[in-house]
Amino acid sequence: MNPLLSRLQAYPFERLRQLFSGVKPNPAYEHISLGMGEPKHATPAFIQQALTDSLRGLSSYPATAGEPALRAAFTTWLQRRYGLHLDPTTQVLPINGSREALFAFAQTVIDPTRAGATVLCPNPFYQIYEGAALLAGAEVHYVPSVASRNFAVDWDDVADDVWRRTQLVFACSPGNPTGAVMPLSEWQKLFDLSDRYGFIIASDECYSEIYFRDEPPLGGLQAATLLGRSDFKNLVSFTSLSKRSNVPGLRSGFVAGDAAILKSFLLYRTYHGCAMSPIVQAASIAAWSDEQHVVENRAQYRDKFAQVTPLLTPVLDVALPDASFYLWAAIPARFKGDDAAFARELYALYNVTVLPGSFLARTAQGFNPGAGRFRMALVAQTAECLQAAQRIVDFVSAPQPNPKTN
C-alpha cells in the first residue's frame, strides 16, 4: 500500500460520526442537520431537461479537454461575470467538480523530489487541500486566519524559509468555513510572493456566486487582470456548478488560468481518466449559459440568512459573512473552548447537527484557529433553518444548574 495513506487524518464528518457515537438524541425533536455543506435548493428544471435531452452522448467516449462548446461556455461566463477574455482552447479545462480537480492538481504540480517540498493552505480549511498535498509527497504548512481581521489569512505569519520551500498555495475565497473574501490588496501580496519564490496558486472559488454584499466577490483571475497580470502566471482558479446551480450530483466545474500549467494538467488528466461525460457536458453548457437561476438561488440564501442571523446574534458571537452559505460562530463561554462538547450536547438535547470548528482546522504553533467555534451550513429550506436556529438559541439560553455545594 502507498505509505503516504497513513498520513491522512479522518475526514471531519467521520470525526463527527465518532463524536456522536452512543448518543441518543432527544426524540421530541426531528433531526435537522446544519453539518454538511450540501446544497438543498431545487435543481433548475432546464438543467435536468438538458441532461435527459443529451442521453445519446452515452454512446461515445468524451474528450478529456471537453467539447469546444463547453469550453466556450466557460469563457463566455468568465467574460460576463468578471470581464475577462480567456482563450477557450488553452486557458480552460472541464473538471468533475472542484474537489476532484483540487486533488489532481496537486499531483500534477508538486515535485516531491525537491527537498522540503511544501504546500501552504489556510487554517481552518477544506481538508482536500491537506490530503492532496500529503499524497503528492509534500509537507503541509497551515497559515492561520485572524478573527480580528474578518478571518483573513495571515500570510505575513509565514517565514521566509517556508516560502522558499513552497511549491503550491491553496487560496479559498470566499472561504470555507469563514466566508471571508480576499480583497485586491491580499491578492497583490500573494502575487508578489509568488513572483519572488516561484510557487503556484490554486484559487478555490466554488462559493463565488453566493454572496450578501451588493458587489460580487473578487476572483483570482479578475484580481490578476486588475493588477496587470493578464497572462495569469502561476495562477489557476477552480469553480463549480454545485453551489451556483444546485447540482452537487452533477460533479461539474472548470479550471482556468495559466496556459502552460493547464497544458501539463491536461496531460495528467488524460492518464487520470477523468473526462467529463457528454451528457454532463450538455447540462453544464445549459447551466453556465443562464444567470437568472443563479440570481434566484442567491436571493433564497439572502432571505434565509436575513432571517436566521438576527435570531442568533443576541446569544452568539456570529455575523453575516461576506459570502458562502456558512455561519461561523463562537461557542458560549461555559464550554471553555470545547467546540466538540458543544456540538455533542446540542445534538443530544435538541437533535441539531453542527460541525465543530476544530474539526476544520489543525493545531499549528500550539493553536487551533477553529477551536471554540462551530460551522452552520444553511443549505436546507428557510423554515427548517429557522427551526434549527431557534433550537440553538434555546440551547444556548437555557439556564444552567447551580454547581453543587458541600
C-alpha positions as CSV (number, residue, x, y, z in Angstrom):
1,M,0.0,0.0,0.0
2,N,1.0,3.6,-0.5
3,P,2.7,4.5,2.8
4,L,1.5,8.1,2.4
5,L,-2.0,7.0,3.1
6,S,-1.1,6.6,6.7
7,R,-0.5,10.3,7.0
8,L,-4.2,11.2,6.2
9,Q,-6.4,12.3,9.0
10,A,-10.1,11.3,9.4
11,Y,-12.5,13.4,7.4
12,P,-14.5,15.9,9.5
13,F,-17.8,14.0,9.0
14,E,-16.2,10.7,10.1
15,R,-14.9,12.5,13.2
16,L,-18.4,13.8,13.7
17,R,-19.9,10.3,13.4
18,Q,-17.4,9.1,16.1
19,L,-18.3,12.1,18.3
20,F,-21.9,11.2,18.2
21,S,-21.4,7.5,18.7
22,G,-23.6,6.3,21.6
23,V,-25.6,9.5,21.8
24,K,-29.3,9.1,21.7
25,P,-30.8,12.5,20.6
26,N,-33.9,13.8,22.2
27,P,-36.8,12.1,20.5
28,A,-39.0,15.1,21.0
29,Y,-37.3,16.7,18.0
30,E,-36.9,15.6,14.4
31,H,-33.3,15.7,13.3
32,I,-32.0,18.8,11.5
33,S,-28.5,18.9,10.0
34,L,-26.6,22.0,9.6
35,G,-23.4,20.0,9.3
36,M,-22.7,19.2,5.7
37,G,-22.3,21.9,3.0
38,E,-24.5,20.1,0.5
39,P,-26.9,22.4,-1.4
40,K,-30.5,21.5,-0.9
41,H,-32.3,24.0,-3.1
42,A,-34.1,22.5,-6.1
43,T,-32.1,21.8,-9.2
44,P,-33.5,24.0,-12.1
45,A,-35.7,22.1,-14.4
46,F,-34.0,23.3,-17.6
47,I,-30.7,21.7,-16.4
48,Q,-32.5,18.4,-15.8
49,Q,-34.0,18.7,-19.2
50,A,-30.7,19.4,-20.9
51,L,-29.3,16.2,-19.2
52,T,-32.1,14.0,-20.4
53,D,-32.1,15.5,-23.9
54,S,-28.5,14.5,-24.4
55,L,-28.6,10.8,-23.5
56,R,-27.4,9.9,-27.0
57,G,-24.0,11.1,-25.7
58,L,-23.7,7.8,-23.8
59,S,-22.7,6.1,-27.0
60,S,-19.3,7.9,-27.3
61,Y,-16.1,8.4,-25.3
62,P,-15.7,12.0,-24.3
63,A,-12.5,14.1,-24.8
64,T,-10.6,15.0,-21.7
65,A,-10.4,18.6,-22.9
66,G,-14.2,18.8,-23.3
67,E,-16.2,19.8,-26.3
68,P,-15.5,23.2,-27.9
69,A,-19.0,24.4,-27.0
70,L,-18.3,23.6,-23.3
71,R,-15.1,25.5,-23.2
72,A,-16.7,28.4,-25.0
73,A,-19.4,28.3,-22.3
74,F,-16.7,28.7,-19.6
75,T,-15.0,31.6,-21.3
76,T,-18.3,33.3,-22.0
77,W,-19.3,33.1,-18.4
78,L,-15.9,34.4,-17.3
79,Q,-16.3,37.4,-19.5
80,R,-19.9,38.0,-18.2
81,R,-19.0,37.5,-14.6
82,Y,-15.5,39.1,-14.3
83,G,-15.0,40.9,-17.6
84,L,-12.2,38.5,-18.6
85,H,-11.1,37.3,-22.0
86,L,-9.6,33.9,-22.0
87,D,-8.7,31.5,-24.8
88,P,-11.1,28.6,-24.8
89,T,-8.5,26.3,-26.4
90,T,-5.7,26.8,-23.9
91,Q,-6.8,28.6,-20.7
92,V,-9.8,26.5,-19.5
93,L,-10.5,22.8,-18.8
94,P,-13.6,20.9,-17.6
95,I,-13.4,19.1,-14.2
96,N,-15.6,16.7,-12.4
97,G,-16.3,19.1,-9.5
98,S,-13.7,21.2,-7.7
99,R,-12.9,18.5,-5.2
100,E,-11.6,16.1,-7.8
101,A,-9.6,18.8,-9.5
102,L,-8.0,20.3,-6.4
103,F,-6.7,16.8,-5.5
104,A,-5.5,16.0,-9.1
105,F,-3.9,19.4,-9.4
106,A,-1.6,18.9,-6.5
107,Q,-0.4,15.6,-8.0
108,T,0.4,17.4,-11.2
109,V,2.4,20.4,-9.9
110,I,4.2,19.1,-6.8
111,D,7.7,17.8,-7.3
112,P,8.3,15.6,-4.3
113,T,12.0,15.0,-5.2
114,R,12.8,18.6,-4.2
115,A,13.9,18.7,-0.5
116,G,11.3,20.1,1.8
117,A,8.5,20.3,-0.8
118,T,5.8,22.3,0.9
119,V,2.2,23.3,0.3
120,L,0.5,26.2,2.1
121,C,-3.2,26.1,3.0
122,P,-5.4,28.4,5.1
123,N,-6.2,27.2,8.6
124,P,-9.2,26.4,9.0
125,F,-9.5,24.9,5.6
126,Y,-11.2,22.4,3.2
127,Q,-9.5,19.1,4.1
128,I,-8.9,18.1,0.4
129,Y,-6.0,20.6,0.4
130,E,-4.2,18.7,3.1
131,G,-4.8,15.2,1.7
132,A,-3.8,16.3,-1.8
133,A,-0.6,17.7,-0.6
134,L,0.3,14.7,1.6
135,L,-0.4,12.2,-1.1
136,A,1.7,14.2,-3.6
137,G,4.6,13.7,-1.2
138,A,4.7,17.3,0.2
139,E,4.6,18.7,3.7
140,V,1.7,21.0,4.7
141,H,2.2,24.4,6.3
142,Y,-1.0,25.7,7.9
143,V,-1.5,29.5,7.7
144,P,-3.8,30.8,10.4
145,S,-6.8,33.1,9.8
146,V,-7.2,36.1,12.1
147,A,-10.6,36.6,13.7
148,S,-10.0,40.2,14.5
149,R,-9.3,40.8,10.7
150,N,-12.6,39.2,9.5
151,F,-10.8,35.9,9.3
152,A,-8.3,37.0,6.7
153,V,-5.5,34.6,6.2
154,D,-2.3,35.9,7.8
155,W,0.3,35.4,5.0
156,D,2.7,37.5,7.0
157,D,2.8,34.7,9.5
158,V,4.8,32.6,7.1
159,A,8.6,32.7,7.5
160,D,11.0,33.2,4.5
161,D,12.5,29.7,4.8
162,V,9.0,28.2,4.4
163,W,8.2,30.4,1.4
164,R,11.4,29.2,-0.2
165,R,10.3,25.6,0.1
166,T,6.7,26.3,-1.0
167,Q,5.6,24.9,-4.4
168,L,1.8,25.3,-4.1
169,V,-0.5,27.7,-2.2
170,F,-4.2,26.9,-1.8
171,A,-6.3,30.1,-1.5
172,C,-10.0,29.9,-0.9
173,S,-12.2,33.0,-1.5
174,P,-14.9,33.1,-0.5
175,G,-13.5,31.0,2.3
176,N,-14.8,27.7,3.9
177,P,-15.8,27.9,6.7
178,T,-15.5,31.6,7.4
179,G,-17.0,33.1,4.3
180,A,-14.2,35.7,4.1
181,V,-13.4,37.2,0.7
182,M,-9.8,38.2,-0.3
183,P,-9.5,41.9,-1.2
184,L,-7.3,43.1,-4.0
185,S,-4.5,44.1,-1.6
186,E,-4.3,40.5,-0.3
187,W,-4.1,39.2,-3.9
188,Q,-1.3,41.7,-4.6
189,K,0.6,40.3,-1.6
190,L,0.2,36.7,-2.8
191,F,1.2,37.5,-6.4
192,D,4.3,39.4,-5.2
193,L,5.3,36.4,-3.1
194,S,4.7,34.0,-6.0
195,D,6.9,36.1,-8.2
196,R,9.6,36.1,-5.5
197,Y,9.5,32.4,-4.6
198,G,8.0,30.8,-7.8
199,F,5.1,28.9,-6.3
200,I,1.8,28.2,-8.0
201,I,-1.5,29.5,-6.6
202,A,-4.6,27.3,-6.7
203,S,-7.6,29.6,-6.2
204,D,-10.7,27.7,-4.9
205,E,-13.7,29.8,-5.8
206,C,-16.6,27.4,-5.6
207,Y,-18.7,29.8,-3.4
208,S,-18.3,32.8,-5.6
209,E,-21.9,33.1,-6.6
210,I,-23.5,33.1,-3.1
211,Y,-22.8,36.5,-1.6
212,F,-24.6,39.1,0.5
213,R,-23.0,42.4,-0.4
214,D,-24.0,44.5,-3.4
215,E,-20.7,43.8,-5.1
216,P,-19.8,40.2,-6.0
217,P,-16.6,38.7,-4.6
218,L,-13.4,39.4,-6.4
219,G,-12.0,36.4,-8.3
220,G,-8.3,35.5,-8.5
221,L,-8.1,35.9,-12.3
222,Q,-10.0,39.1,-12.0
223,A,-7.5,40.4,-9.4
224,A,-4.6,39.4,-11.6
225,T,-6.1,41.3,-14.6
226,L,-6.7,44.4,-12.4
227,L,-3.0,44.2,-11.4
228,G,-1.7,43.9,-14.9
229,R,-1.1,40.1,-14.8
230,S,-3.3,39.1,-17.8
231,D,-1.1,36.1,-18.5
232,F,-2.2,34.6,-15.2
233,K,1.3,33.4,-14.5
234,N,1.4,30.7,-11.8
235,L,-2.4,31.1,-11.2
236,V,-5.2,28.6,-11.7
237,S,-8.8,29.2,-10.5
238,F,-11.3,26.4,-9.7
239,T,-15.0,26.9,-9.9
240,S,-18.0,24.6,-9.8
241,L,-21.7,24.4,-10.6
242,S,-22.6,22.5,-7.4
243,K,-23.4,25.6,-5.2
244,R,-24.1,28.1,-8.0
245,S,-26.7,25.9,-9.8
246,N,-27.7,23.4,-7.0
247,V,-26.3,20.4,-8.9
248,P,-23.9,18.7,-6.5
249,G,-24.6,15.3,-8.0
250,L,-23.6,16.6,-11.5
251,R,-20.0,16.9,-10.5
252,S,-19.1,19.6,-12.9
253,G,-16.9,22.7,-13.0
254,F,-13.8,24.1,-14.7
255,V,-10.3,25.4,-14.1
256,A,-8.9,28.5,-15.8
257,G,-5.7,30.4,-15.8
258,D,-2.0,29.9,-16.8
259,A,-2.0,28.1,-20.1
260,A,1.4,26.5,-19.5
261,I,0.2,24.9,-16.3
262,L,-3.1,23.8,-17.8
263,K,-1.2,22.1,-20.6
264,S,0.5,19.9,-18.1
265,F,-2.7,19.4,-16.1
266,L,-4.4,18.2,-19.3
267,L,-1.6,15.7,-19.8
268,Y,-2.1,14.4,-16.3
269,R,-5.8,14.2,-16.7
270,T,-5.5,12.3,-19.9
271,Y,-3.9,9.5,-18.0
272,H,-6.0,10.0,-14.9
273,G,-9.2,9.0,-16.8
274,C,-11.4,11.9,-15.7
275,A,-13.1,13.0,-18.9
276,M,-16.5,14.6,-18.3
277,S,-19.5,12.6,-19.6
278,P,-21.1,14.1,-22.8
279,I,-24.4,14.3,-21.0
280,V,-22.9,16.2,-18.1
281,Q,-21.2,18.5,-20.6
282,A,-24.6,19.3,-22.2
283,A,-26.2,20.0,-18.9
284,S,-23.2,22.1,-17.9
285,I,-23.4,24.2,-21.0
286,A,-27.0,25.0,-20.2
287,A,-26.2,25.9,-16.6
288,W,-23.2,28.2,-17.4
289,S,-25.3,29.9,-20.1
290,D,-28.0,31.0,-17.8
291,E,-27.8,33.6,-14.9
292,Q,-31.5,34.0,-13.9
293,H,-31.5,30.8,-11.9
294,V,-28.3,31.9,-10.1
295,V,-29.9,35.3,-9.2
296,E,-32.9,33.4,-7.8
297,N,-30.8,31.0,-5.9
298,R,-28.7,33.8,-4.4
299,A,-32.0,35.6,-3.4
300,Q,-33.1,32.5,-1.5
301,Y,-29.8,32.5,0.5
302,R,-30.0,36.2,1.2
303,D,-33.6,35.9,2.5
304,K,-32.6,32.9,4.6
305,F,-29.6,34.5,6.2
306,A,-31.5,37.7,6.7
307,Q,-33.9,35.8,8.9
308,V,-31.6,33.3,10.6
309,T,-28.7,35.6,11.5
310,P,-30.6,38.1,13.6
311,L,-32.1,35.2,15.5
312,L,-28.7,34.0,16.6
313,T,-26.8,37.2,17.2
314,P,-28.3,38.1,20.5
315,V,-26.9,34.9,22.1
316,L,-23.9,34.0,19.9
317,D,-20.8,35.8,18.5
318,V,-21.8,35.4,14.9
319,A,-22.2,37.7,11.9
320,L,-23.3,37.7,8.3
321,P,-20.4,36.5,6.2
322,D,-19.1,38.2,3.1
323,A,-20.2,35.2,1.0
324,S,-20.8,31.3,1.1
325,F,-23.7,29.6,2.8
326,Y,-22.0,29.1,6.2
327,L,-22.3,30.9,9.6
328,W,-19.1,30.7,11.6
329,A,-20.0,31.2,15.3
330,A,-18.2,31.2,18.6
331,I,-19.4,28.7,21.2
332,P,-20.7,30.0,24.6
333,A,-18.2,30.6,27.3
334,R,-19.5,27.9,29.6
335,F,-18.0,25.3,27.2
336,K,-14.5,26.7,27.8
337,G,-13.5,26.4,24.1
338,D,-14.6,22.8,23.7
339,D,-16.5,23.0,20.4
340,A,-16.8,19.2,20.2
341,A,-18.6,19.1,23.5
342,F,-20.9,21.9,22.4
343,A,-21.8,20.0,19.2
344,R,-22.3,16.8,21.1
345,E,-24.6,18.3,23.7
346,L,-26.6,20.3,21.1
347,Y,-27.2,17.0,19.2
348,A,-28.2,15.1,22.3
349,L,-30.6,17.7,23.7
350,Y,-32.0,19.3,20.5
351,N,-31.2,16.9,17.7
352,V,-29.4,19.5,15.6
353,T,-26.1,18.7,13.9
354,V,-23.4,21.4,13.5
355,L,-19.7,20.9,12.7
356,P,-17.1,21.7,15.4
357,G,-14.7,24.3,14.2
358,S,-11.6,22.4,15.5
359,F,-12.5,19.6,13.0
360,L,-12.0,22.0,10.2
361,A,-8.5,23.2,11.3
362,R,-5.2,21.8,12.6
363,T,-3.2,22.7,15.6
364,A,-0.1,24.6,14.4
365,Q,2.3,26.6,16.6
366,G,0.3,25.4,19.6
367,F,-3.0,26.8,18.4
368,N,-6.1,25.5,16.6
369,P,-7.8,28.5,15.0
370,G,-11.1,26.6,14.6
371,A,-11.2,25.7,18.3
372,G,-14.1,27.4,20.2
373,R,-16.2,27.8,17.0
374,F,-18.7,25.8,15.0
375,R,-19.9,25.9,11.4
376,M,-23.6,26.0,10.4
377,A,-24.4,25.2,6.8
378,L,-27.7,27.0,6.0
379,V,-28.4,24.8,3.0
380,A,-31.9,23.5,3.8
381,Q,-35.1,25.4,3.2
382,T,-35.6,28.6,5.3
383,A,-38.3,27.1,7.6
384,E,-36.0,24.2,8.6
385,C,-33.0,26.5,9.1
386,L,-35.1,28.8,11.3
387,Q,-36.3,25.9,13.4
388,A,-32.7,24.7,13.9
389,A,-31.6,28.3,14.8
390,Q,-34.4,28.6,17.4
391,R,-33.3,25.3,19.0
392,I,-29.7,26.6,19.1
393,V,-31.0,29.8,20.8
394,D,-32.9,27.7,23.3
395,F,-29.9,25.5,23.9
396,V,-27.6,28.5,24.5
397,S,-30.1,30.4,26.6
398,A,-31.2,27.6,28.8
399,P,-30.4,28.2,32.5
400,Q,-27.5,26.2,33.8
401,P,-27.8,24.3,37.1
402,N,-26.0,25.8,40.1
403,P,-22.8,24.0,41.0
404,K,-23.2,21.6,43.9
405,T,-22.0,22.8,47.3
406,N,-20.7,20.7,50.1
